[in-house]
Amino acid sequence: MTATPHSLLLVDDHAIVRQGLAALLANDPDWRVAAEAGTYEDALAAALSDPPPDGVLLDLSLRDRSGLDWIREVRRAGYAGKILVLSMHDETLYASKAIDAGAQGYVMKDQAEDTLLTALRTVFDGRLHLSPAAAALLATPDDPAAPAEKPATGIASLTAREREILYAIGGRLTTREIAEKFGLSGRTVDVHRVNIRRKLECSSFAELLAKAMQFRQSEDGLPPAP
């Protein structure tokens, strides 16, 4: 137990969800709900108050704007506390986006009752909290959870399917077109895209597209574009 409870801001556009989170946190003396917010702007004001909360529990789907946008904006404004995302969206698709934006963890809402307190302790200990599936997508050689043996890097690290999808991305095919081409679901294509971006160490989609176009040219035996 901490000497002083960590203060938390609860951000969710459903009051009943905030009430449930507050009730769950009330059973643990390490945490104190300092404020609640149901809109994007109210959450910004609460996070940037003086003193700011030590951490934020954030719903990714706010009614008025995206929670990902909120994370980026509050980080640009100087908020340095912990941000733990609570979402109904598939973490294998959205956890990497949340971490890239500036969050320290991701918890599926249907698992919150079992994992929320553990997740909070993890992020307040200075570590990322992700499920094993999401962590596998985000693992890098610098990640303590990554295998001890250094895997192949770059194009060589891609599976045959990932190389096919990278080639298709280089041809500027959309997710739907790639899904139809290979008989996959759009969600599966998105998961492959996340894996490819991680393996090629692309910081943005624009960078991924550039590498995909270069890969396609090399596969077609064309000289690189000037």
NORHUGI-V652911 format. One line per field, one symbol per residue. ss: DSSP state (~ for helix, > for strand, _ for the rest). A space follows every 50 residues. Layout:
# NORHUGI-V652911
ss: ???
This chain:
# NORHUGI-V652911
ss: _____>>>>>>___~~~~~~~~~~~_____>>>>>>>__~~~~~~~~___ ____>>>>>_>____>~~~~~~~~~~_____>>>>>>___~~~~~~~~~~ ~___>>>>~~~~~~~~~~~~~~~~____>__~~~~~~~____________ ___~~~~__~~~~~~~~~~~____~~~~~~~~___~~~~~~~~~~~~~~_ ____~~~~~~~~~~~~~~~_______
